[in-house]
């Protein structure tokens, strides 16, 4: 038996749930090693350093942490502050404990100054995703540091306290560790805003005896009511709201101390859920409930698994107080959060992977965190984006909406259907073409409210998100996914454009060449090109010319081909004699008209069709009607070089029906300087608008740009040129 008060206090704290001799021996071994390694080291407070790791382990014992977690807590500073190596630690205590100490050691090295804060916040969150025990040890470590913060210089006090409010308290809250959260917040406020801390503290102390008497009277009255209702298995507690919670309501909401309704609270703990609602009925029958102050967290639990009925009522003496009603199991979760579900049990085989999986199954936000960490290797996902996503989408979320199946989805305040779609799945967001909220069609910028039932309409043919969505989406997660899609789409378009340009150039050489990744890298490595795709991309961007590539393939042939092409182009600089702008070789004044079915535009590949008595009708090569025509009657045709007129063509547009859709489409065309000659719209049974738009423009490039811009209009998912039957 070790005759050591510090050690005995630790054993007393854990003895009610850790009883096996091998576990006690393991903890004892860790204590003795920590005491030996920290011998002679002192804390700023003047105490022996060993008091700190023991205090951290005792804090963890409050949530019944397992032996390995307690051992890691006792040894968490040894690798960083003593001559003990990680390899020696692993040899003595095993891989799991060494991994925990290593994880905490890496977090210990974090310095949360302004320049590195987001990187370090990211490390904290990634550590939590890897093994949540590491962060539990770190929070416990921070708790003891906050309890002894008086020994630090004022500058460090403020920095550490603010860091605790920004990072540690929110994580404790999300894990449901409410007692830890409240203590971290109150202790931090004392240093961050001492004036308000002492002001609120004094307001709470003023008439404290009167408030406590009021709570006692209420409790006695409720006990009497329960006796009359024959409710016997219950427990009633009273409390005054913690200082930081009062401070937030006074500062953030601009409310006076007297206007805070839930300053006083009575917690009623009963045996089963049915009794919770029976109790609520009794309370509302004998006290005056305050309107809009009732919340049912039993039917819809908070994301950290908190469950309780909340109501604010008025006592006959004029005192307002909050009543919280829950079962014994709910109260255990409310006190210890998720730890209540996986508190250490000696007869249960522990598995880190199983524990992480169980947490993810129970905590939706933790599953979201695991999902988000999968993107950390993405270069587009910077530390700032990652931390902003976690803090905004997960830690600060306060809108709760439902899927049509009744599943709760948590989103940041101000979120839209776009945010909802991307929270469900990235593919749902990419294919989204519309949404309904509570059964009613809404625009994509509709602001979601708690309790909304949201359904997303998708279409596999959707062109995907547009840049306009970035202005609508509120969550960093959704914006990151949208940016990723747009960047990828732009890159793919650039690659395709470069490939087509090179193919055209090589076709003119009238000889086939086999291009490979190795050839591209060998000849263009100085341009940063490593494969054929990156070569196409650089051509598409204009950084590498097709002439340069052709010259690498066949310098002499390319020179001859260039001269020949120039001669051909010069020969074709013919003046069009028809007002259509189309030239047919060999005919000086032909009767030509443009086909009404495909409405060709300069830049389209075209061919003439010799009709019987109506001259030559010019079709675009993509026209589906010409498949039915006599192939022998087609003749070559091409656009002249003196084109001054505008050309009309038809577009078909499909989108989710909404009042301003036509207006938005017209504004897009006007912004591009394109004339709309005709426009019409009809709605179908699927609540879609089908728009036919006739536009006048100069060249195919203008049309292609218009199609791209129309695709970006919210809730538009189909834009194509329309081919009509008959000419």
C-alpha positions in Angstrom: 0.0 0.0 0.0 1.4 3.4 -1.0 1.3 5.9 1.8 0.6 8.9 -0.4 -2.4 11.2 0.1 -2.4 12.2 -3.6 -2.4 8.6 -4.8 -5.1 7.6 -2.3 -7.4 10.4 -3.4 -7.2 9.1 -7.0 -7.8 5.5 -5.9 -10.8 6.6 -3.8 -12.3 8.4 -6.9 -12.0 5.3 -9.1 -12.7 2.5 -6.7 -16.5 2.5 -7.2 -16.1 1.4 -10.8 -12.6 0.0 -11.2 -12.0 -2.9 -8.9 -9.9 -5.5 -10.8 -6.4 -5.9 -9.4 -4.7 -5.8 -12.7 -6.3 -2.4 -13.5 -5.4 -0.9 -10.1 -1.9 -2.2 -10.5 -1.6 -0.6 -14.0 -2.8 2.8 -12.7 -0.5 2.5 -9.7 2.5 1.7 -12.0 1.6 4.8 -14.1 1.4 7.0 -11.0 4.7 5.9 -9.7 6.4 6.4 -13.0 4.9 9.9 -13.4 5.9 10.8 -9.9 9.5 9.6 -10.6 9.8 11.4 -13.9 8.3 14.7 -12.7 10.3 14.7 -9.5 11.8 18.1 -8.8 9.5 19.8 -11.3 7.2 22.5 -10.0 4.0 24.2 -11.4 3.7 28.0 -11.6 1.4 27.7 -8.5 4.4 26.3 -6.5 2.9 22.8 -6.2 4.8 19.7 -7.2 4.1 18.9 -10.9 2.7 15.5 -10.1 -0.4 17.2 -8.7 -1.4 18.2 -12.2 -1.6 14.8 -14.0 -3.3 13.3 -10.9 -5.9 16.1 -11.0 -6.5 15.4 -14.7 -7.0 11.7 -14.0 -9.4 12.5 -11.2 -11.5 14.8 -13.5 -11.7 11.9 -16.0 -12.8 9.6 -13.2 -16.0 11.8 -12.9 -17.1 10.4 -16.2 -15.8 6.9 -15.3 -13.1 6.8 -17.9 -11.3 3.5 -18.5 -7.9 2.4 -17.0 -6.0 3.1 -20.2 -7.4 6.7 -20.4 -6.5 7.3 -16.8 -3.0 5.9 -17.3 -2.5 8.1 -20.3 -3.8 11.1 -18.2 -1.2 10.4 -15.5 1.6 10.1 -18.1 0.4 12.8 -20.6 3.3 15.2 -19.9 6.1 12.7 -19.4 7.2 12.4 -23.1 7.1 16.2 -23.6 8.6 17.3 -20.3 10.9 14.5 -19.1 13.5 12.1 -20.5 10.9 9.3 -21.1 10.6 8.4 -24.7 7.5 7.2 -26.6 9.2 3.9 -27.4 10.0 3.3 -23.7 6.4 4.1 -22.8 5.0 1.7 -25.4 7.3 -1.0 -24.1 6.1 -0.6 -20.5 2.4 0.1 -21.1 1.5 -1.1 -24.6 0.6 0.5 -27.9 -2.8 1.9 -27.0 -1.6 3.9 -24.0 1.4 5.1 -26.0 -0.8 6.2 -28.8 -3.0 8.2 -26.4 0.0 9.9 -24.8 1.4 10.7 -28.3 -1.9 12.2 -29.3 -2.1 14.4 -26.3 1.6 15.4 -26.6 1.0 16.6 -30.2 -1.9 18.7 -29.0 0.2 20.0 -26.1 2.6 21.5 -28.7 -0.2 23.6 -30.1 0.2 27.4 -29.6 -3.0 29.1 -30.4 -1.6 32.4 -31.6 -3.4 34.3 -34.3 -1.3 33.1 -37.2 -1.6 29.4 -36.5 -4.9 29.3 -34.7 -6.9 27.7 -37.5 -4.2 25.1 -38.2 -4.2 24.1 -34.6 -7.9 24.1 -34.3 -7.9 21.7 -37.2 -5.4 19.4 -35.4 -7.7 19.4 -32.3 -10.7 18.4 -34.4 -8.8 15.7 -36.4 -7.4 14.3 -33.1 -11.0 14.0 -31.9 -12.0 12.2 -35.0 -9.1 9.8 -34.7 -9.6 8.9 -31.0 -12.0 10.8 -28.9 -10.2 9.8 -25.6 -7.3 12.1 -26.6 -9.6 15.1 -26.6 -11.2 14.0 -23.3 -7.8 14.0 -21.7 -7.0 17.4 -23.3 -10.3 18.9 -22.0 -9.6 17.5 -18.5 -6.1 18.9 -18.7 -7.6 22.3 -19.7 -10.1 22.1 -16.8 -7.3 21.8 -14.2 -5.3 24.5 -15.9 -8.3 26.8 -15.6 -8.7 26.0 -11.9 -5.1 27.1 -11.3 -4.9 29.9 -13.9 -4.4 32.6 -11.1 -0.7 31.7 -11.1 -0.2 32.8 -14.7 0.6 36.3 -15.9 -2.4 38.4 -17.0 -1.6 38.2 -20.7 -1.6 34.4 -20.6 -4.7 34.3 -18.5 -6.7 36.1 -21.1 -5.3 34.1 -24.0 -5.9 30.7 -22.4 -9.4 31.7 -21.2 -10.4 33.0 -24.7 -9.0 29.8 -26.2 -11.1 27.8 -23.8 -14.3 29.6 -24.7 -13.6 29.2 -28.4 -12.5 25.6 -28.5 -12.8 23.6 -25.3 -16.2 24.6 -24.0 -18.0 24.1 -27.3 -16.5 20.6 -27.6 -17.5 19.8 -24.0 -21.0 21.0 -24.9 -21.2 18.9 -28.0 -20.1 15.8 -26.1 -22.9 16.6 -23.6 -20.5 17.3 -20.7 -22.6 20.1 -19.4 -21.0 20.4 -15.9 -17.5 20.6 -17.5 -18.8 23.1 -20.1 -20.4 25.4 -17.4 -17.3 25.4 -15.3 -15.0 26.1 -18.3 -17.2 29.0 -19.4 -17.6 30.6 -15.9 -13.9 30.3 -15.2 -13.0 31.7 -18.6 -15.3 34.7 -18.3 -13.6 35.8 -15.1 -10.5 36.5 -17.1 -11.9 37.5 -20.5 -14.4 40.0 -19.2 -13.8 40.4 -15.4 -16.1 43.5 -15.2 -19.1 41.6 -16.5 -18.2 38.4 -14.6 -18.3 40.1 -11.2 -21.3 42.2 -12.2 -23.3 39.0 -13.1 -21.9 37.2 -10.1 -23.0 39.9 -7.7 -26.5 40.1 -9.3 -26.8 36.3 -8.8 -25.7 36.7 -5.1 -28.1 39.5 -4.5 -31.3 38.1 -3.0 -29.7 34.6 -3.4 -31.3 33.5 -0.1 -34.7 34.8 -1.4 -34.4 32.9 -4.7 -33.3 29.7 -2.9 -36.3 30.0 -0.6 -38.5 30.5 -3.6 -37.1 27.3 -5.2 -37.5 25.4 -2.0 -41.2 26.5 -1.8 -41.8 25.4 -5.3 -40.2 22.0 -4.7 -42.3 21.4 -1.7 -45.5 22.4 -3.6 -44.6 20.0 -6.5 -43.9 17.2 -4.0 -47.4 17.8 -2.6 -48.9 17.7 -6.1 -47.1 14.4 -6.8 -48.4 12.9 -3.7 -51.9 13.7 -4.7 -51.2 12.2 -8.2 -49.7 9.1 -6.6 -46.3 9.6 -8.3 -43.7 8.1 -6.0 -40.4 7.4 -7.9 -39.1 10.9 -8.5 -36.3 13.3 -7.5 -36.4 17.1 -7.6 -33.4 19.5 -7.7 -33.2 23.3 -7.8 -30.4 25.4 -9.4 -29.5 28.9 -10.5 -28.3 29.4 -14.1 -24.5 29.5 -14.5 -22.8 32.9 -14.8 -21.7 32.7 -18.4 -25.2 31.7 -19.6 -26.6 34.7 -17.9 -23.8 36.9 -19.4 -24.5 35.7 -22.9 -28.2 36.5 -22.7 -27.4 40.0 -21.3 -24.7 40.8 -23.8 -25.8 39.0 -27.0 -29.6 39.6 -26.6 -29.4 42.9 -24.8 -31.6 41.7 -22.0 -31.6 42.9 -18.5 -30.9 40.5 -15.6 -34.6 40.7 -14.5 -35.7 39.7 -18.1 -34.0 36.3 -18.0 -36.8 33.8 -17.6 -34.8 30.7 -16.8 -32.5 32.2 -14.2 -34.1 29.8 -11.7 -34.7 26.2 -12.6 -36.3 23.1 -11.1 -35.3 19.7 -12.4 -37.7 16.9 -12.0 -36.4 13.3 -12.5 -39.0 10.5 -12.9 -39.0 6.8 -13.7 -40.3 6.7 -17.3 -41.2 8.8 -20.3 -44.9 8.6 -19.8 -44.5 10.1 -16.3 -42.5 13.0 -17.9 -45.6 14.1 -19.8 -47.9 13.4 -16.9 -45.6 15.7 -14.8 -45.8 18.4 -17.4 -49.6 18.3 -17.3 -49.5 18.7 -13.5 -47.0 21.7 -13.7 -49.1 23.5 -16.3 -52.3 22.9 -14.4 -51.0 24.5 -11.2 -48.5 27.1 -12.5 -49.0 29.7 -15.2 -47.0 28.6 -18.3 -45.2 31.4 -20.3 -46.2 31.3 -24.0 -43.7 30.0 -26.5 -41.3 28.8 -23.8 -42.1 25.1 -24.0 -39.6 22.8 -25.7 -39.8 19.0 -26.2 -36.3 17.6 -26.4 -37.6 14.1 -25.6 -39.5 13.7 -28.8 -36.7 15.5 -30.7 -33.4 15.1 -28.8 -30.5 17.6 -29.2 -27.6 16.5 -31.4 -25.6 15.8 -28.2 -28.3 13.3 -27.1 -29.7 15.6 -24.5 -33.4 14.8 -23.7 -35.7 16.7 -21.5 -39.0 18.7 -21.4 -38.5 22.4 -20.8 -41.2 24.8 -19.8 -41.1 28.2 -18.1 -43.8 29.0 -15.6 -44.9 31.8 -13.2 -45.2 31.1 -9.5 -48.0 32.7 -7.5 -45.4 34.9 -5.7 -44.4 36.4 -9.1 -41.2 34.4 -9.6 -40.4 33.0 -13.0 -38.6 29.7 -13.2 -37.8 27.0 -15.7 -38.9 23.4 -15.2 -36.9 20.6 -16.7 -38.5 17.1 -16.7 -36.6 14.0 -17.6 -36.0 10.3 -16.7 -33.1 9.0 -14.6 -31.4 7.7 -17.8 -31.9 11.1 -19.5 -30.4 12.8 -16.4 -27.4 10.6 -16.5 -26.8 11.6 -20.2 -27.5 15.3 -19.4 -24.8 15.1 -16.7 -22.1 13.1 -18.5 -23.1 13.3 -22.1 -22.1 10.6 -24.5 -19.8 9.3 -21.7 -22.9 8.0 -19.9 -23.2 5.5 -22.7 -19.7 4.3 -22.9 -18.5 4.7 -19.3 -16.0 2.0 -18.5 -17.3 -1.3 -17.4 -14.8 -3.9 -16.2 -16.6 -7.0 -17.6 -17.0 -5.4 -21.1 -14.2 -5.9 -23.7 -13.0 -2.5 -24.9 -12.4 -1.7 -28.5 -11.4 1.8 -29.6 -12.9 1.2 -33.1 -16.1 -0.1 -31.6 -16.4 2.9 -29.3 -15.7 5.4 -32.1 -18.4 3.6 -34.2 -20.9 3.7 -31.4 -20.3 7.4 -30.8 -20.8 8.1 -34.5 -24.0 6.1 -34.5 -25.4 8.0 -31.6 -24.0 11.5 -32.3 -25.0 12.7 -35.8 -22.6 15.6 -35.6 -19.7 13.3 -34.7 -20.5 11.2 -37.8 -20.5 14.5 -39.8 -17.1 15.3 -38.3 -15.7 11.9 -39.4 -17.1 12.5 -42.9 -15.6 15.9 -43.1 -12.2 14.7 -42.0 -12.1 12.5 -45.1 -11.7 15.7 -47.2 -8.6 16.9 -45.3 -6.2 15.7 -48.0 -8.1 17.7 -50.6 -5.8 20.7 -51.5 -8.9 22.9 -51.9 -9.9 22.2 -48.3 -7.5 24.6 -46.3 -7.2 24.6 -42.6 -9.4 27.8 -42.5 -12.1 26.1 -44.6 -12.1 23.0 -42.5 -12.3 24.8 -39.2 -14.9 27.2 -40.4 -17.0 24.2 -41.6 -16.8 22.5 -38.2 -17.4 25.7 -36.2 -20.3 26.9 -38.4 -21.9 23.6 -39.6 -21.4 21.6 -36.4 -20.5 23.6 -33.3 -22.7 26.6 -34.0 -25.6 25.0 -35.7 -29.0 25.8 -34.2 -31.6 25.1 -36.9 -33.2 21.6 -36.8 -35.2 20.4 -39.8 -36.6 17.0 -40.8 -36.2 14.8 -43.8 -39.5 13.3 -45.2 -38.7 10.2 -43.2 -38.6 12.1 -40.0 -34.8 12.2 -39.5 -33.4 15.3 -37.8 -30.8 17.4 -39.7 -28.9 20.1 -37.9 -27.9 23.2 -39.9 -26.5 26.7 -39.3 -28.9 29.5 -38.8 -30.0 31.0 -42.1 -29.5 27.8 -44.0 -31.3 27.1 -47.3 -32.4 24.0 -49.2 -29.0 23.9 -50.8 -27.3 23.5 -47.4 -29.8 20.8 -46.5 -29.2 18.9 -49.8 -25.4 18.9 -49.4 -25.7 17.8 -45.7 -27.7 14.8 -46.9 -25.2 13.8 -49.6 -22.9 15.5 -52.0 -24.6 13.9 -55.0 -28.0 15.1 -53.8 -26.6 18.6 -53.8 -25.1 18.3 -57.2 -28.3 16.9 -58.8 -30.7 19.2 -57.0 -33.2 21.1 -59.2 -35.8 22.1 -56.6 -37.1 21.7 -53.1 -40.3 21.6 -51.1 -40.6 22.8 -47.5 -43.7 21.5 -45.5 -45.1 20.3 -48.8 -44.8 23.7 -50.6 -42.4 24.5 -53.4 -39.9 27.0 -52.4 -37.0 28.9 -54.1 -33.5 27.7 -53.4 -32.7 30.7 -51.3 -35.6 30.0 -48.9 -34.5 30.3 -45.3 -35.2 27.1 -43.3 -36.7 27.3 -39.8 -36.6 24.7 -37.0 -39.3 22.1 -37.5 -39.5 22.4 -41.3 -39.9 19.2 -43.3 -37.6 19.5 -46.3 -37.7 17.4 -49.5 -35.2 17.8 -52.3 -36.1 17.3 -56.0 -33.2 15.9 -58.0 -32.6 15.2 -61.7 -29.8 13.0 -63.0 -29.6 15.3 -66.1 -29.0 18.4 -64.0 -26.0 20.4 -65.0 -25.0 20.7 -61.4 -24.5 23.8 -59.1 -23.7 27.2 -60.5 -21.6 30.0 -59.1 -24.9 31.7 -58.0 -25.3 28.9 -55.5 -22.3 30.2 -53.6 -24.2 33.3 -52.8 -27.2 31.3 -51.5 -25.5 28.5 -49.5 -24.7 29.5 -45.9 -22.7 26.6 -44.7 -19.0 26.3 -45.5 -19.5 22.6 -46.1 -22.0 23.3 -49.0 -19.9 26.1 -50.4 -16.8 23.9 -50.4 -18.6 21.1 -52.3 -20.0 23.6 -54.8 -16.6 25.2 -55.4 -15.1 21.7 -55.9 -17.8 20.9 -58.5 -17.3 24.1 -60.4 -13.5 23.9 -60.4 -13.6 20.3 -61.6 -16.2 21.1 -64.3 -14.1 24.1 -65.5 -11.0 21.9 -65.5 -12.7 19.2 -67.5 -14.0 21.7 -70.0 -10.5 23.1 -70.3 -9.1 19.7 -70.9 -11.7 18.9 -73.6 -11.2 22.2 -75.3 -7.4 21.7 -75.4 -7.9 18.1 -76.8 -10.3 19.3 -79.5 -7.9 22.1 -80.5 -5.0 19.7 -80.8 -7.1 17.1 -82.7 -8.0 19.8 -85.2 -4.4 20.7 -85.7 -3.2 17.2 -86.1 -6.0 16.4 -88.5 -4.7 19.1 -90.8 -1.3 17.3 -90.9 -3.2 14.4 -92.5 -1.3 11.8 -90.5 -2.1 9.9 -87.4 0.1 10.4 -84.3 -0.1 8.3 -81.1 0.3 10.6 -78.0 1.2 9.1 -74.7 1.7 10.4 -71.1 5.4 9.7 -71.4 5.7 11.7 -74.6 3.8 14.7 -73.1 6.1 14.7 -70.0 9.3 14.3 -72.0 8.6 17.2 -74.3 6.8 19.6 -72.0 8.1 18.9 -68.5 9.5 22.4 -68.4 5.9 23.6 -68.6 5.0 21.5 -65.5 3.2 18.9 -67.6 3.4 15.3 -66.3 0.8 13.6 -68.5 -1.4 13.9 -71.6 -4.3 15.3 -69.6 -2.3 18.1 -68.2 -1.0 18.9 -71.7 -4.6 19.2 -72.9 -5.4 21.4 -69.9 -2.4 23.8 -70.7 -3.5 24.0 -74.3 -7.1 24.8 -73.2 -5.8 27.5 -70.9 -3.7 29.0 -73.7 -0.4 28.3 -71.9 0.8 25.9 -74.6 0.0 26.4 -78.3 -1.1 23.6 -80.6 1.5 24.8 -83.1 4.2 24.0 -80.5 2.9 20.5 -79.9 2.6 19.9 -83.7 6.1 21.1 -84.2 7.4 18.6 -81.6 5.6 15.8 -83.5 6.6 16.7 -87.1 8.5 19.9 -87.6 8.8 19.7 -91.4 5.3 18.3 -92.1 3.7 20.9 -89.8 5.5 23.7 -91.7 4.2 22.4 -95.1 0.7 22.0 -93.7 0.7 25.5 -92.3 1.5 27.0 -95.7 -1.1 24.8 -97.4 -3.7 25.9 -94.8 -2.9 29.5 -95.3 -3.4 29.2 -99.0 -6.7 27.4 -98.5 -7.9 30.0 -96.2 -7.0 32.8 -98.5 -8.8 31.1 -101.4 -11.9 30.8 -99.2 -12.2 34.5 -98.3 -15.2 34.8 -100.6 -17.8 37.5 -100.3 -21.2 36.0 -99.6 -23.8 37.1 -102.2 -26.7 35.8 -100.2 -28.1 37.7 -97.2 -27.9 34.5 -95.3 -24.2 34.9 -95.1 -23.7 31.4 -96.6 -21.4 30.7 -99.5 -21.8 27.7 -101.8 -18.7 27.1 -104.0 -19.3 27.3 -107.8 -22.5 29.4 -107.4 -22.4 33.2 -107.8 -26.0 34.1 -106.9 -27.7 31.0 -105.5 -31.2 31.0 -103.9 -30.3 30.1 -100.3 -32.4 30.1 -97.1 -31.6 28.9 -93.6 -33.5 25.9 -92.2 -36.3 26.7 -89.7 -35.9 23.4 -88.0 -32.3 23.7 -86.7 -31.8 27.5 -87.2 -28.0 27.4 -87.9 -25.8 30.1 -86.5 -22.4 31.2 -87.8 -19.9 28.8 -86.3 -22.1 25.7 -86.8 -20.9 23.2 -89.3 -23.4 23.4 -92.2 -24.3 21.8 -95.4 -26.7 22.7 -98.2 -29.7 20.6 -99.3 -30.9 21.1 -102.9 -34.7 21.2 -102.8 -37.1 20.8 -105.8 -38.0 24.3 -106.7 -37.1 26.1 -103.4 -33.4 26.5 -103.9 -30.9 25.5 -101.3 -31.9 25.0 -97.7 -28.9 25.2 -95.3 -28.9 22.9 -92.3 -26.6 22.6 -89.3 -24.8 19.2 -89.4 -26.3 18.4 -86.0 -29.9 18.7 -87.3 -31.7 15.4 -86.7 -34.1 16.0 -89.6 -31.5 15.6 -92.3 -31.3 11.9 -91.5 -34.5 11.4 -93.5 -33.2 13.4 -96.5 -31.7 12.1 -99.8 -27.9 12.2 -99.2 -27.2 12.7 -102.9 -28.7 16.1 -102.8 -26.4 17.6 -100.1 -23.7 20.0 -101.2 -20.9 21.7 -99.3 -21.6 25.1 -97.8 -19.8 27.4 -95.4 -20.1 30.8 -93.8 -18.8 33.8 -95.5 -16.4 36.4 -93.9 -18.5 39.5 -94.2 -21.3 38.6 -91.8 -23.1 41.6 -90.3 -26.6 40.4 -89.6 -28.0 38.5 -86.5 -29.2 35.0 -86.7 -32.2 33.6 -84.8 -32.2 30.2 -83.1 -34.4 28.4 -80.6 -33.6 27.2 -77.1 -35.6 24.9 -74.9 -35.3 25.5 -71.1 -36.8 23.4 -68.3 -36.8 24.3 -64.6 -38.8 24.2 -61.4 -41.9 26.3 -61.8 -41.6 29.6 -59.9 -42.9 33.2 -60.4 -39.6 34.9 -61.2 -38.1 32.2 -63.5 -38.9 34.0 -66.8 -37.7 37.3 -65.4 -34.4 35.7 -64.4 -33.9 34.1 -67.8 -34.6 37.4 -69.6 -32.1 39.2 -67.3 -29.4 36.7 -68.2 -29.9 37.2 -71.9 -30.1 41.0 -71.6 -26.9 41.1 -69.5 -25.1 39.4 -72.4 -26.6 41.8 -74.9 -28.6 39.2 -76.7 -32.0 40.0 -78.2 -35.0 37.8 -77.3 -37.2 37.6 -80.4 -39.9 35.4 -78.8 -40.5 33.6 -75.5 -43.2 31.4 -74.1 -43.7 29.2 -71.1 -46.0 26.3 -70.0 -46.2 24.2 -66.8 -46.6 20.5 -66.6 -47.9 18.1 -64.0 -44.5 17.7 -62.5 -44.5 21.4 -61.4 -41.9 22.2 -64.1 -41.8 25.2 -66.4 -41.0 24.5 -70.0 -39.7 27.6 -71.8 -39.2 28.1 -75.5 -36.9 31.1 -76.2 -36.0 32.5 -79.7 -32.8 34.5 -79.6 -30.9 36.6 -82.1 -27.2 36.6 -82.1 -24.1 36.9 -84.3 -22.1 33.7 -83.7 -22.2 30.2 -82.1 -19.8 31.4 -79.3 -22.4 33.8 -78.1 -25.0 31.0 -78.0 -22.7 28.7 -76.1 -22.0 31.4 -73.5 -25.7 32.1 -73.2 -26.5 28.4 -72.6 -23.8 28.2 -69.9 -25.2 31.3 -68.2 -28.8 30.1 -68.4 -27.8 26.8 -66.7 -26.6 28.9 -63.7 -30.1 30.3 -63.1 -31.4 28.7 -59.8 -33.7 25.7 -60.4 -32.9 25.5 -64.1 -31.7 22.0 -65.0 -32.1 21.7 -68.8 -31.0 24.1 -71.5 -30.5 22.9 -75.1 -31.0 24.2 -78.7 -34.3 23.0 -80.0 -34.6 21.1 -83.3 -38.1 21.4 -84.9 -39.6 19.1 -87.4 -40.0 20.4 -90.9 -38.5 23.4 -92.7 
